Amino acid sequence: MDFTINFSAINVLVVFAATLAANILGGLWYSPLLFGKLWRSISNLPHLSAPGGAPVGAFVSGFILQLIAASLLAALLGPNAGGSDGLQFGLLVGFAFVFTALGITNLFEHRSIGLILINSGYHTAALGLMGFIIGNWS
C-alpha cells in the first residue's frame, strides 16, 4: 500500500483560509436562509437568540476542530493536488467517513433522516470546499 501523509506540504495560510471558508459555509448552512429552521425543528433546538444559545466556546472549539480537519486534508492532498482533486477528495472523505459515521450514530439514537442529511451534508460540503481551496492555493 502506498500511503503518504506529507505534513511539510501544509500551507498554514491556505489551511486557515479553508477553515474560515468552511465556517462561513456552516453559518449559511445552519441559517434560516438554508437549513436552520428545519435543523432546529427536527433537532428540538431553541432559536439561537434565546438565552444560553450559541455559546462562544462552541464556535471557537468548532473552528479549532475544523482547522485540524483542514490540516490533515492538506497533508493528505500533498503539494501537487489541484482544485478538482481537492474537491473530489474532500467530498469522498465527507461521504465515505463523515456521512456514514453520523448516519450510524444518528440511526441508533433514533434521529430523523433529515437531521442526518443536514448535518452530514454540511460536513461533506465543507470538506469538499476546503479540499477545493487547498488544492487551488497550495
N, C-alpha and C positions, 0 to 999 in steps of 0.2 A: 504494500500500500504506500502510495506517495502522498504524504500529508505534511504540509509545512505551514507553520504559523510564523509569520515574519513581523515581529514586533518593531524591528528597525524601520519598517516601511510606513509606520504610523506618522501621519502629518497631524500634529496636535491641533493646529488651527482649523484644518478641514474637519477633523472629528468633532471639534467644538461647534462648528457651523452646522454640521449634520445633526448633532444633538439638539441644537437650538431649533432647527427646522422641524424636527420630529416633535418637539414640544409645542411648537406653534400649530402643527397639524393636530396634535392632541387637543389643544384649546378649541380649534374649529370643530373637530370630530365630535367632541362632547358638548358643544354649544347648542343652543336652540336652533341655530342655522342648519345643523346636520342631524345628529342623533341624540342630542342632550335630553330633550323632553322624553323621548321613548326610553332612553337608557335609565333616567331617573325613575320613570314609571315602572318599568319591569324589574328594576333592582331595588325598588322601595326606598330610594334615597330622597331626602328632602331637597328643596331648592337650595342652591349653594349660597344664596344671600341670607339664609336662615342662620341664627346664632350657632356657632360651632361648625358651620360648613366651610369647606375649602381651607383646611389648615395649611399654613405656610410650610410647615415641616414636610407635608406630603409632597408639595411641589418641589422643594429642594431635594428630598430623597429621590423622587421620581426622576429629576434631572440627572442626578448622580448615577442612578441605575441605567438610565438611557445612555449616559456618557460611557459607561462600562460596555454596554452592548455595541455602541458605535466603534469603540476602540478595538474590540475583538473582531468586529466586522471588517474594519480596516486592515487588521493584521491578517485575517484570512484571505481577503481580496488581494493583498500584495500591491506592489507599486505599478504593475503593468495592466491592471484592470481598467476598462473603460466604463463609461456611464451605463451602457446597456448591460455589461457584465455585472456591475454592481446592483443594478435594478433587479435583474433576474435572480442573482444570488440572494439578495435581501428578501425578495418575495418567496423564494424557495425555502429559505430558513424560516421565515414567518409562517408559511403554510405548514411545512413539514414538522416543525417543532412547537411553535407557539400555538397555532390553531389546534393541533392535536392535543397538546398538554392542557390547554384551557378547556377544550371540549371534554376531555375525560374527567377533569376535576369538576366542571360545572354539571355534567350529567349525573355524577354521583352525589352532587349537592342538590339535585332536582331543580336546577335552574333552567330557565327557558332557552330555547334555541336562539331566540332573538338576542338575549344577553351574550351568549357565546359568539354569535356573529358580529355584534357591535364591538365587543372587547377584543376578540382575536382579529377582527378586521382592521381595527386601529393599529395593533402591533404589527401585523403583516404589512400594512401600508407604510407604517413608519420605518420598518426595516428596509422596504423597497426604496423609499425616499432617501434614507441615509446611505444605502448602497449606491444609489444613483449619484448623490453628491460626492461621496468618497471616490467613486470611480472616475468621475469627471474632473475633480480638482486635485487628486493626488498625483 
